[in-house]
Amino acid sequence: MRFEQLRYLEAAVRTGSFRQAARELGVSQPTITNQIQRLEEDLGVVLMFRGSRGATPTEAAERMLPHVTAAIRAEDMLRQEASAMETLKVGNVRLVTVATGSSVLLPPVIRQMHDQHPNIRFDVNEGGSESVLQGVARGTYDIGLAVRIEALEQPDEYDQLQVIELLTGRLVLCVPDAHPLSQSEDFQFSDLDDEPLVFMGQGSILRTAMEKLMEGFEARVVYTAHNAETAQHMVRAGVGISIANSLALSTRSGDGVTLIPINEPWARTKLVAVLRKDEHRSPVVQTLLRLIKKNAEAHSGARPSPML
């Protein structure tokens, strides 16, 4: 068994394709196929079903995947420690983030990492909070940036993770300036009964929050957006009203959208960094985490409230 074979298996399972795994790892497809076959022979189990629709992992592969991922990460950290020693000469870091993290914190963080440590390789992906937590808990990523909303029951993955609070905000109701609610300083959720709503897409924590808050009322969804900016454009155009996380908003009241803060303890939102509790942090991960926290502190002190 070789580490390369484990990497080939992990990529094939994750992508569901020998071809895509080969492209990602920079090797030929026959290399992927042959090495996984040799791994199967070595272990004495079938790991992948081959078919016209791609590569499908067997139950054995699914059960082994967490151990495969852990072995890959252990090798990565060993190589980084050996190469970096006292300074960050080389390394690799895998980061997954919600869109709020991408727009609010990551641009200066990644620029600073590139400037200070040009040989560090970044693998950054974006997704909903649910996929962020799952990816870090499984060991696919080193660090995740997710959103927590007090109103919601926290996923089980948090039990496996260290959580570092970075920024705080709150849920806000977003209505067109001409909407009757724009003159209201407070509202009841019953006021939204049968109102046209702009919902966020599945997998978004805001979608989960909106569904929970609208329980018992008629939710008339007229548009499903997949990012906060699109939702704000729809509200501004009068398509419907929406609920947003103040941390994700670049707009303020008066830009065609009136923002009404939901002044309840359960409406607080937090942008958090998550890491596995049981894992040694490589020098690269420690450096990235320090930069994230430093930029969060600077952003918190410099950013005016979007409700002004």
Secondary structure as GFF3:
##gff-version 3
##sequence-region A 1 308
A	DSSP	alpha_helix	3	15	.	.	.	ID=ss1
A	DSSP	alpha_helix	18	25	.	.	.	ID=ss2
A	DSSP	alpha_helix	29	43	.	.	.	ID=ss3
A	DSSP	beta_strand	48	51	.	.	.	ID=ss4
A	DSSP	beta_strand	54	57	.	.	.	ID=ss5
A	DSSP	alpha_helix	59	84	.	.	.	ID=ss6
A	DSSP	beta_strand	91	97	.	.	.	ID=ss7
A	DSSP	alpha_helix	99	104	.	.	.	ID=ss8
A	DSSP	alpha_helix	106	116	.	.	.	ID=ss9
A	DSSP	beta_strand	120	126	.	.	.	ID=ss10
A	DSSP	alpha_helix	129	138	.	.	.	ID=ss11
A	DSSP	beta_strand	143	149	.	.	.	ID=ss12
A	DSSP	three_ten_helix	156	160	.	.	.	ID=ss13
A	DSSP	beta_strand	161	176	.	.	.	ID=ss14
A	DSSP	three_ten_helix	180	183	.	.	.	ID=ss15
A	DSSP	three_ten_helix	189	192	.	.	.	ID=ss16
A	DSSP	beta_strand	196	200	.	.	.	ID=ss17
A	DSSP	alpha_helix	205	213	.	.	.	ID=ss18
A	DSSP	beta_strand	220	225	.	.	.	ID=ss19
A	DSSP	alpha_helix	228	236	.	.	.	ID=ss20
A	DSSP	beta_strand	242	245	.	.	.	ID=ss21
A	DSSP	three_ten_helix	246	248	.	.	.	ID=ss22
A	DSSP	beta_strand	257	261	.	.	.	ID=ss23
A	DSSP	three_ten_helix	265	267	.	.	.	ID=ss24
A	DSSP	beta_strand	268	276	.	.	.	ID=ss25
A	DSSP	alpha_helix	283	302	.	.	.	ID=ss26
###
